[in-house]
Amino acid sequence: MPEVLRIENLHKRYSVESTAVHALKGVNLVVHQGDFVALMGPSGSGKSTLLNVLGCLDRPTEGSYHLGGEDVSKMTDDQLSSIRSRYLGFIFQQYNLLPQYTVVENIEIPLIYQGVRLNADSRDRCIGLAELVGLGQRLDHRPMQLSGGQQQRVAIARSLVNRPQLILADEPTGNLDTKTSHEIMVMLSRLNASGKTIVMVTHENDIASWSRRIVRMRDGEVESDLPNTPEPIDFSGPPLPMHLLEEAA
């Protein structure tokens, strides 16, 4: 499979209250198309810093980061913003939905950032993604009218709207109960089975067990990088509508 991202000898240093922190220490990582990677590690291990760098939300101090074949490590803020809108989809623990917007309007937000002119076709696509995550009957609801699991489903649909090469998920089940967490992980697993590449930060072993690969970090370094075989999942039901997920022709 082709590479989606490659980082080499990645370092990140910053200061906290005049104290120097070396958060990443020569990290090397390659993620291929179709990977489902769980990033794990204790607090302070560097996993969240690494996810921020992968999401082009922060720059490395040293080293290179190639995303979609482009070296993004030295790009300007405007260039990074363009890369985020073209290549990446984000799922956050706190959902990060705009409370004044409906389900469909929240899904549309990345298209607005990308400069896409919203029209009937883009609206139909966002409705299709809402239906994909099981919210076809909640299109006009606002976040406060939805459960936590439903809000995370909106966030998943939003992460797909720009047909990203890579989905980055930061503790996507951290605020959810066990049953809802299972439903979200089934959904992410179905997306991965359809070809979507996912890198997910989690501190929970049972959530990491859904991934195909577990990267453990400690003290800013990769401690281990091992394949994982998730439990078989029943994907019965209609197949995912690939026209909503794949790159437009």
N, C-alpha and C positions, 0 to 999 in steps of 0.2 A: 504494500500500500504506500502511496506517496506521503511524504512528510507534510504535516500541517504546521508544526512549529519545531524549532530547534534552538536551544539556548546552550551557550558554551562559556565556561569559566565565568559565570555570572556572580558578581558581587554587588551588594547594596549596603552602603554605610549612610547613617544619618545621626543627627544629634538630638537628644532629648534632655532638656534642661541642662545644657552644656556638657552632657555625658555622651561620649561617642558610642554608637551602637553599630556593630557589624552584623546585620541581619541575615545576609546571604553570603556564603563563603565559597566561591568557586563552584556553583551549581551547574551541572550538565544534565540536560533532559531533552529527549526527542519524543514527540507524540505524532503518531501516524493517523491517517484518515481512518475513521471507524473505531479508534481507541476509546475506551471508557476508563479514565484514570482517576483513582481516589488519592488525594493528597492528605496524608495524616501526620500527626506529630503533636507533642505537648505544646502548651502555651509558650510562646517565645521560640518555637522551633524554626520559624521562618516561612511556614506554609502560607499564611495570609499575605505576607510581603511578596512571596513568589506569585501568588494569584494576582496581586495588584500589578506586578510587572507584566505578567502574561496578558492581562486585560488592558495594557497600555494606559493604565491609570497612574503609573509611576515609572521612572526610568532607572535602569541599572547604573551603578557607579562605574563598574567595569564589566567587560564581557560583551558578547553579542547575543541578539535575539532576532531570529528570523521567523517571520509569520507570513504564511502564504508566499514564501519565496522572497520576501522583502526584509531587509535589515531595518528593524524599527527602533533599535537601541539609541540612535542618534537623531531621531526625527524631531521636528518642532511640535509645539502643542497643536497647531492646526493640522499638521500631517497625522499626528496620533489620533485626533478626533475623527479624521476621515477613515483611518484604518479601523477604529472601533466600530464605526457605522457600517463599514463594508464587510468586515470579516468576523465580527464577534457578536455573540448573544449572551446576555447576563441574566442570571437568576440569583436573587439575594435572599438571605434569611429573613429580612424585614419586609420583603415583597417590593418596597419602593414604588407603590402605585400612587398616582395623583388623586387625592380624595374627591376632587370636584369633577373628575372625568368618569364616564361610563366604562364598562368592560371593553367595548369596541374602541373607544377613544384612547384608553390606556394601551391597548395593543398597537394602535397607530403611531404612538410616540416615536419609536425609532425611525419610522419613515419620514417624520417631520424633521428629525435631526439630520437625516440623509439628504434632505432637500427634495424629496419626492412630492410631486403634486398630488394631493389627495383627490380621488374621484370615485366614481361608482365601482370601478374595478378594484381599487385598493380597499374600499370599504367591504366589497364582497370577499376579498382575500382575508381581511381581519375577522369577518363573521365566520368564514370557514375555519380559521384557526381557533376561534372561540368554541365552535362546535367540536373541533378535534379534541379539545381538552375537556369536553363535557359541559360547556356553559352556553349551549345554544339557546337555553331558556332564560338566560340571565344577561342578555346583551345590553340592556339599558340600566342594569343595576350599577350602583357605585360601590367602591370598596367597603364602606361601612355597612352595606347591606349584604355582604358576603362573609362566609366563614373563612378561617385562616387557610384551610385547604383550598377553597375556591379562589382566594386571592393568589395563592401560589400557582394555581392553574392559569390565572390571567398572566402572571409573570412568565410562565413557561411559554404561553402563546406569544407574548411580547418578544421573548428571546428568539423566536423563530421567524418573525415577520420579515426580517431583512435577509433571510436564507443564509445564515452565517456558516462559515467554514468550521467554527469552533464555538461551543457553548461552555461558558464558565459558570459554575454553580458554587456559591459560597454558603455552606451549611443549609442546603435547600429544605431540609426537614427539621431544622433546629427549633422551630416554634410550633411544631405539629405533634399531635398525639400519635400513638403507634399505628392505629388503623389508617389514618390519613397519610402518615409517612410511607406506609406500604403502598398506598395508591399512587403517591407521587413517584416513588421509585419504580413502580411498574411502568408508569408513563415515560420516565426517563429511559428505562431499559428498552421500551418499544421504539423510542426515537433513535437510540443507539443501534438497535437491530436494523433500523431502516437506513443506517449509514451515517448518522450524525456523530460527530466527535465531541466528547464531553470530558472536561477536567473538573473535578468536584472536590472541594475541601470539606472534610468532615472529621469529627473527633470520635465518631461512633463506629465501632467495629461492625455492627450489624448493617449499618448503611454502607460502609465501605465494601461489604461482602457482595453487594450488587454489581460492583465494577469488574472489569476484566484485568485490571492491573492496579496494584497498590504501591504507591511511593511513600515511604516513611521518612520524615525529616527530623533532625535533631541538631540543635545549636547551629542552625543556618546551613547545614549540609544534608545531602541525601544519604540517609543511613542504609536504606535498602530499596530496591526497585524490582518487584516480583510479579509474575503473572498470577491471575486469580481466575478461578472457574466458578461463576455464580450458579446458584441453584436454577434449574430449568423453570421457565415461566410459561404459563398458559397464555398464549397470544391469540386465543380464540376470539372470534368476532371479526368485523370487517377490517380489511387492511387499511393502513394509514394512507390518506390521499397524498401520493407523492408529488402531485403538481403544486401542493402547498409548501413542500419541504425542499425540493430540488431547485438548483439554479435555473432562472428563467433562460429560455433559449435565446 
